[in-house]
Amino acid sequence: MNARWLAFPLGLALLVGAGARADEQAIPGVWDATQARTDYQLKCQGCHRPDGSGDDHSNPPMHGVVAKFLTVPGGREFLGRVPGVATVDLPDDRLANLVNWTIHRFDPTHVPQSFQPYTAEEIGRLRQNPLRLERAATRARLVAGFAKTHSEQSQ
Ligand code: HEC
């Protein structure tokens, strides 16, 4: 193989890598931050907004909130089963990449130290069982749980 053929994929990798922000390069469980950012833009931000702020009506904000779900029992499963995540037309590995990115991108301060990134296998399992009508009640129970955790911490 001559040197030109080696230089081509290297140049391409550098080009693609340049699309991700420096602080997104080392997020645990994110093997391709550029892909995650693009997937978020195409599949998620229509509802959750580019900055994760959501709206005041039906789409919840993720900014400064979403990782709190990881602090309450059942929250980890919820994030993989919520319909916007579970039913998106992305393969499991790209979805795991995207969910790990989303959590760190929008709410890095609440990610528990013990958090193990989602794997493609775990996301694949959770999304087989998407939440349906029960999701509002499930969500409300989890949110009440983290409100309680926080008030206990401040006492
Ligand atoms: C059609 C609008 C819509 C799209 C598209 C969408 N979501 Fe959501 N998302 C919601 C709503 C509404 C909820 C609240 C739970 C529910 O009722 O489904 C939610 C909840 C969530 C949650 C749980 C946090 C919470 O506060 O409930 C996460 C994480 C999430 N979405 C991530 C994503 C990701 C990642 C994508 C893209 C793959 C995505 N969503 C696409 C509307 C959307």
py3Dmol code that shows the C-alpha trace and the ligand (Angstrom):
import py3Dmol

protein = """\
ATOM      1  CA  MET A   1       0.000   0.000   0.000  1.00  0.00           C
ATOM      2  CA  ASN A   2       1.508   3.357  -0.863  1.00  0.00           C
ATOM      3  CA  ALA A   3       1.662   6.362   1.421  1.00  0.00           C
ATOM      4  CA  ARG A   4      -1.185   8.220  -0.265  1.00  0.00           C
ATOM      5  CA  TRP A   5      -3.656   5.554   0.756  1.00  0.00           C
ATOM      6  CA  LEU A   6      -2.534   5.774   4.340  1.00  0.00           C
ATOM      7  CA  ALA A   7      -2.690   9.564   4.427  1.00  0.00           C
ATOM      8  CA  PHE A   8      -6.287   9.640   3.213  1.00  0.00           C
ATOM      9  CA  PRO A   9      -8.021   7.971   6.193  1.00  0.00           C
ATOM     10  CA  LEU A  10      -5.775   9.867   8.596  1.00  0.00           C
ATOM     11  CA  GLY A  11      -6.717  13.200   7.037  1.00  0.00           C
ATOM     12  CA  LEU A  12     -10.378  12.234   7.120  1.00  0.00           C
ATOM     13  CA  ALA A  13     -10.155  11.264  10.800  1.00  0.00           C
ATOM     14  CA  LEU A  14      -8.593  14.623  11.650  1.00  0.00           C
ATOM     15  CA  LEU A  15     -11.266  16.475   9.721  1.00  0.00           C
ATOM     16  CA  VAL A  16     -14.089  14.628  11.458  1.00  0.00           C
ATOM     17  CA  GLY A  17     -12.446  14.956  14.871  1.00  0.00           C
ATOM     18  CA  ALA A  18     -12.222  18.714  14.445  1.00  0.00           C
ATOM     19  CA  GLY A  19     -16.036  18.927  14.607  1.00  0.00           C
ATOM     20  CA  ALA A  20     -16.209  17.940  18.282  1.00  0.00           C
ATOM     21  CA  ARG A  21     -15.479  20.475  20.992  1.00  0.00           C
ATOM     22  CA  ALA A  22     -12.348  19.834  22.975  1.00  0.00           C
ATOM     23  CA  ASP A  23     -14.297  19.314  26.240  1.00  0.00           C
ATOM     24  CA  GLU A  24     -16.435  16.631  24.619  1.00  0.00           C
ATOM     25  CA  GLN A  25     -13.527  14.470  23.520  1.00  0.00           C
ATOM     26  CA  ALA A  26     -13.132  12.657  26.804  1.00  0.00           C
ATOM     27  CA  ILE A  27     -16.698  11.978  27.945  1.00  0.00           C
ATOM     28  CA  PRO A  28     -16.964   8.431  29.334  1.00  0.00           C
ATOM     29  CA  GLY A  29     -19.001   6.207  27.056  1.00  0.00           C
ATOM     30  CA  VAL A  30     -18.826   8.680  24.147  1.00  0.00           C
ATOM     31  CA  TRP A  31     -16.722   7.197  21.399  1.00  0.00           C
ATOM     32  CA  ASP A  32     -17.702   9.808  18.834  1.00  0.00           C
ATOM     33  CA  ALA A  33     -18.765  13.226  20.130  1.00  0.00           C
ATOM     34  CA  THR A  34     -19.190  14.635  16.632  1.00  0.00           C
ATOM     35  CA  GLN A  35     -21.632  11.862  15.784  1.00  0.00           C
ATOM     36  CA  ALA A  36     -23.503  12.471  19.050  1.00  0.00           C
ATOM     37  CA  ARG A  37     -23.797  16.181  18.382  1.00  0.00           C
ATOM     38  CA  THR A  38     -25.113  15.550  14.871  1.00  0.00           C
ATOM     39  CA  ASP A  39     -27.558  12.906  16.071  1.00  0.00           C
ATOM     40  CA  TYR A  40     -28.807  15.290  18.760  1.00  0.00           C
ATOM     41  CA  GLN A  41     -29.337  18.015  16.164  1.00  0.00           C
ATOM     42  CA  LEU A  42     -31.236  15.699  13.848  1.00  0.00           C
ATOM     43  CA  LYS A  43     -33.243  13.630  16.314  1.00  0.00           C
ATOM     44  CA  CYS A  44     -33.647  15.479  19.597  1.00  0.00           C
ATOM     45  CA  GLN A  45     -33.258  19.220  19.512  1.00  0.00           C
ATOM     46  CA  GLY A  46     -36.563  19.826  17.720  1.00  0.00           C
ATOM     47  CA  CYS A  47     -38.213  19.126  21.066  1.00  0.00           C
ATOM     48  CA  HIS A  48     -35.451  19.649  23.618  1.00  0.00           C
ATOM     49  CA  ARG A  49     -33.934  22.748  21.891  1.00  0.00           C
ATOM     50  CA  PRO A  50     -30.268  23.077  20.892  1.00  0.00           C
ATOM     51  CA  ASP A  51     -29.211  24.077  24.416  1.00  0.00           C
ATOM     52  CA  GLY A  52     -31.350  21.455  26.178  1.00  0.00           C
ATOM     53  CA  SER A  53     -33.661  24.083  27.649  1.00  0.00           C
ATOM     54  CA  GLY A  54     -36.863  22.440  26.385  1.00  0.00           C
ATOM     55  CA  ASP A  55     -39.988  24.536  26.718  1.00  0.00           C
ATOM     56  CA  ASP A  56     -42.553  25.402  29.357  1.00  0.00           C
ATOM     57  CA  HIS A  57     -45.269  23.213  27.857  1.00  0.00           C
ATOM     58  CA  SER A  58     -44.629  19.623  26.924  1.00  0.00           C
ATOM     59  CA  ASN A  59     -40.890  19.120  26.435  1.00  0.00           C
ATOM     60  CA  PRO A  60     -38.915  19.063  29.658  1.00  0.00           C
ATOM     61  CA  PRO A  61     -35.606  20.886  30.021  1.00  0.00           C
ATOM     62  CA  MET A  62     -32.532  18.677  30.271  1.00  0.00           C
ATOM     63  CA  HIS A  63     -30.109  21.478  31.028  1.00  0.00           C
ATOM     64  CA  GLY A  64     -29.050  21.248  34.681  1.00  0.00           C
ATOM     65  CA  VAL A  65     -31.569  18.467  35.369  1.00  0.00           C
ATOM     66  CA  VAL A  66     -31.223  15.349  33.275  1.00  0.00           C
ATOM     67  CA  ALA A  67     -28.438  13.663  35.267  1.00  0.00           C
ATOM     68  CA  LYS A  68     -30.495  13.912  38.465  1.00  0.00           C
ATOM     69  CA  PHE A  69     -32.449  10.921  37.176  1.00  0.00           C
ATOM     70  CA  LEU A  70     -29.285   8.891  37.681  1.00  0.00           C
ATOM     71  CA  THR A  71     -29.408   9.664  41.403  1.00  0.00           C
ATOM     72  CA  VAL A  72     -32.753   7.949  42.119  1.00  0.00           C
ATOM     73  CA  PRO A  73     -33.744   4.279  41.902  1.00  0.00           C
ATOM     74  CA  GLY A  74     -35.269   3.515  38.515  1.00  0.00           C
ATOM     75  CA  GLY A  75     -33.936   6.708  36.929  1.00  0.00           C
ATOM     76  CA  ARG A  76     -31.234   5.010  34.928  1.00  0.00           C
ATOM     77  CA  GLU A  77     -33.796   2.688  33.342  1.00  0.00           C
ATOM     78  CA  PHE A  78     -36.168   5.603  32.730  1.00  0.00           C
ATOM     79  CA  LEU A  79     -33.607   7.460  30.600  1.00  0.00           C
ATOM     80  CA  GLY A  80     -33.276   4.428  28.322  1.00  0.00           C
ATOM     81  CA  ARG A  81     -37.010   3.741  28.102  1.00  0.00           C
ATOM     82  CA  VAL A  82     -38.419   7.234  27.587  1.00  0.00           C
ATOM     83  CA  PRO A  83     -40.010   7.221  24.090  1.00  0.00           C
ATOM     84  CA  GLY A  84     -37.834   9.967  22.532  1.00  0.00           C
ATOM     85  CA  VAL A  85     -34.810   7.794  23.334  1.00  0.00           C
ATOM     86  CA  ALA A  86     -36.167   4.252  23.009  1.00  0.00           C
ATOM     87  CA  THR A  87     -37.952   4.634  19.692  1.00  0.00           C
ATOM     88  CA  VAL A  88     -35.479   6.807  17.759  1.00  0.00           C
ATOM     89  CA  ASP A  89     -34.223   5.257  14.516  1.00  0.00           C
ATOM     90  CA  LEU A  90     -30.596   4.885  15.551  1.00  0.00           C
ATOM     91  CA  PRO A  91     -28.722   1.650  16.212  1.00  0.00           C
ATOM     92  CA  ASP A  92     -27.980   0.753  19.850  1.00  0.00           C
ATOM     93  CA  ASP A  93     -24.311   1.759  19.777  1.00  0.00           C
ATOM     94  CA  ARG A  94     -25.009   5.200  18.354  1.00  0.00           C
ATOM     95  CA  LEU A  95     -27.856   5.664  20.813  1.00  0.00           C
ATOM     96  CA  ALA A  96     -25.641   4.773  23.788  1.00  0.00           C
ATOM     97  CA  ASN A  97     -23.062   7.247  22.469  1.00  0.00           C
ATOM     98  CA  LEU A  98     -25.799   9.887  22.189  1.00  0.00           C
ATOM     99  CA  VAL A  99     -27.361   9.294  25.619  1.00  0.00           C
ATOM    100  CA  ASN A 100     -23.971   9.412  27.382  1.00  0.00           C
ATOM    101  CA  TRP A 101     -23.167  12.609  25.493  1.00  0.00           C
ATOM    102  CA  THR A 102     -26.568  14.163  26.317  1.00  0.00           C
ATOM    103  CA  ILE A 103     -26.173  13.556  30.033  1.00  0.00           C
ATOM    104  CA  HIS A 104     -22.707  15.115  30.206  1.00  0.00           C
ATOM    105  CA  ARG A 105     -23.391  17.872  27.721  1.00  0.00           C
ATOM    106  CA  PHE A 106     -26.429  19.234  29.526  1.00  0.00           C
ATOM    107  CA  ASP A 107     -25.944  18.333  33.153  1.00  0.00           C
ATOM    108  CA  PRO A 108     -22.339  17.469  34.027  1.00  0.00           C
ATOM    109  CA  THR A 109     -22.601  18.624  37.639  1.00  0.00           C
ATOM    110  CA  HIS A 110     -25.258  16.074  38.630  1.00  0.00           C
ATOM    111  CA  VAL A 111     -23.612  12.999  37.100  1.00  0.00           C
ATOM    112  CA  PRO A 112     -22.928  10.715  40.090  1.00  0.00           C
ATOM    113  CA  GLN A 113     -19.284   9.804  40.573  1.00  0.00           C
ATOM    114  CA  SER A 114     -20.219   6.149  40.439  1.00  0.00           C
ATOM    115  CA  PHE A 115     -21.973   6.502  37.076  1.00  0.00           C
ATOM    116  CA  GLN A 116     -21.030   3.791  34.605  1.00  0.00           C
ATOM    117  CA  PRO A 117     -21.759   4.906  31.041  1.00  0.00           C
ATOM    118  CA  TYR A 118     -24.555   3.184  29.181  1.00  0.00           C
ATOM    119  CA  THR A 119     -23.351   0.453  26.866  1.00  0.00           C
ATOM    120  CA  ALA A 120     -24.959  -0.464  23.557  1.00  0.00           C
ATOM    121  CA  GLU A 121     -26.079  -3.722  25.162  1.00  0.00           C
ATOM    122  CA  GLU A 122     -27.866  -1.970  28.063  1.00  0.00           C
ATOM    123  CA  ILE A 123     -29.530   0.611  25.819  1.00  0.00           C
ATOM    124  CA  GLY A 124     -30.580  -2.188  23.477  1.00  0.00           C
ATOM    125  CA  ARG A 125     -32.236  -4.019  26.365  1.00  0.00           C
ATOM    126  CA  LEU A 126     -33.979  -0.955  27.861  1.00  0.00           C
ATOM    127  CA  ARG A 127     -35.371   0.302  24.572  1.00  0.00           C
ATOM    128  CA  GLN A 128     -37.129  -2.996  23.936  1.00  0.00           C
ATOM    129  CA  ASN A 129     -39.522  -1.950  26.650  1.00  0.00           C
ATOM    130  CA  PRO A 130     -40.407   1.696  25.889  1.00  0.00           C
ATOM    131  CA  LEU A 131     -42.525   3.606  28.386  1.00  0.00           C
ATOM    132  CA  ARG A 132     -45.984   4.390  27.131  1.00  0.00           C
ATOM    133  CA  LEU A 133     -48.938   5.974  28.931  1.00  0.00           C
ATOM    134  CA  GLU A 134     -47.423   5.319  32.343  1.00  0.00           C
ATOM    135  CA  ARG A 135     -44.475   7.565  31.574  1.00  0.00           C
ATOM    136  CA  ALA A 136     -45.891  10.776  33.074  1.00  0.00           C
ATOM    137  CA  ALA A 137     -46.592   9.070  36.408  1.00  0.00           C
ATOM    138  CA  THR A 138     -43.214   7.312  36.363  1.00  0.00           C
ATOM    139  CA  ARG A 139     -41.457  10.577  35.637  1.00  0.00           C
ATOM    140  CA  ALA A 140     -43.356  12.446  38.375  1.00  0.00           C
ATOM    141  CA  ARG A 141     -42.389   9.765  40.913  1.00  0.00           C
ATOM    142  CA  LEU A 142     -38.710  10.018  39.956  1.00  0.00           C
ATOM    143  CA  VAL A 143     -38.723  13.816  40.034  1.00  0.00           C
ATOM    144  CA  ALA A 144     -40.335  13.742  43.483  1.00  0.00           C
ATOM    145  CA  GLY A 145     -37.555  11.346  44.491  1.00  0.00           C
ATOM    146  CA  PHE A 146     -34.777  13.670  43.531  1.00  0.00           C
ATOM    147  CA  ALA A 147     -36.486  16.676  45.035  1.00  0.00           C
ATOM    148  CA  LYS A 148     -36.488  14.704  48.294  1.00  0.00           C
ATOM    149  CA  THR A 149     -32.826  13.700  47.965  1.00  0.00           C
ATOM    150  CA  HIS A 150     -31.892  17.337  47.528  1.00  0.00           C
ATOM    151  CA  SER A 151     -33.923  18.605  50.462  1.00  0.00           C
ATOM    152  CA  GLU A 152     -32.402  15.874  52.640  1.00  0.00           C
ATOM    153  CA  GLN A 153     -28.951  17.007  51.577  1.00  0.00           C
ATOM    154  CA  SER A 154     -29.683  20.611  52.478  1.00  0.00           C
ATOM    155  CA  GLN A 155     -30.975  19.798  55.957  1.00  0.00           C
TER     156      GLN A 155
END
"""
ligand_1 = """\
43
HEC
C -41.295 14.703 19.989
C -40.525 15.400 20.999
C -39.276 14.718 21.531
C -38.188 14.241 20.823
C -37.962 14.236 19.330
C -37.257 13.745 21.824
N -37.769 13.922 23.073
Fe -36.832 13.463 24.792
N -38.523 13.882 25.841
C -39.677 14.422 25.300
C -40.701 14.478 26.336
C -42.120 15.008 26.148
C -40.130 13.939 27.493
C -40.787 13.744 28.882
C -41.169 12.288 29.058
C -42.252 11.901 28.106
O -43.407 12.293 28.295
O -41.925 11.206 27.114
C -38.751 13.594 27.159
C -37.847 13.058 28.043
C -36.522 12.798 27.753
C -35.528 12.362 28.699
C -35.776 12.086 30.173
C -35.614 13.345 30.976
C -36.901 13.965 31.443
O -36.844 15.074 31.969
O -37.977 13.356 31.306
C -34.349 12.221 28.032
C -32.994 11.807 28.601
C -34.614 12.551 26.665
N -35.941 12.904 26.527
C -33.668 12.510 25.674
C -33.975 12.601 24.325
C -33.037 12.315 23.273
C -31.581 11.896 23.494
C -33.703 12.489 22.109
C -33.197 12.268 20.711
C -32.750 10.926 20.405
C -35.064 12.886 22.444
N -35.190 12.943 23.788
C -36.030 13.185 21.504
C -39.831 14.843 24.002
C -38.996 14.506 22.951
"""
view = py3Dmol.view(width=600, height=400)
view.addModel(protein, "pdb")
view.setStyle({"model": 0}, {"cartoon": {"style": "trace"}})
view.addModel(ligand_1, "xyz")
view.setStyle({"model": 1}, {"stick": {}})
view.zoomTo()
view.show()
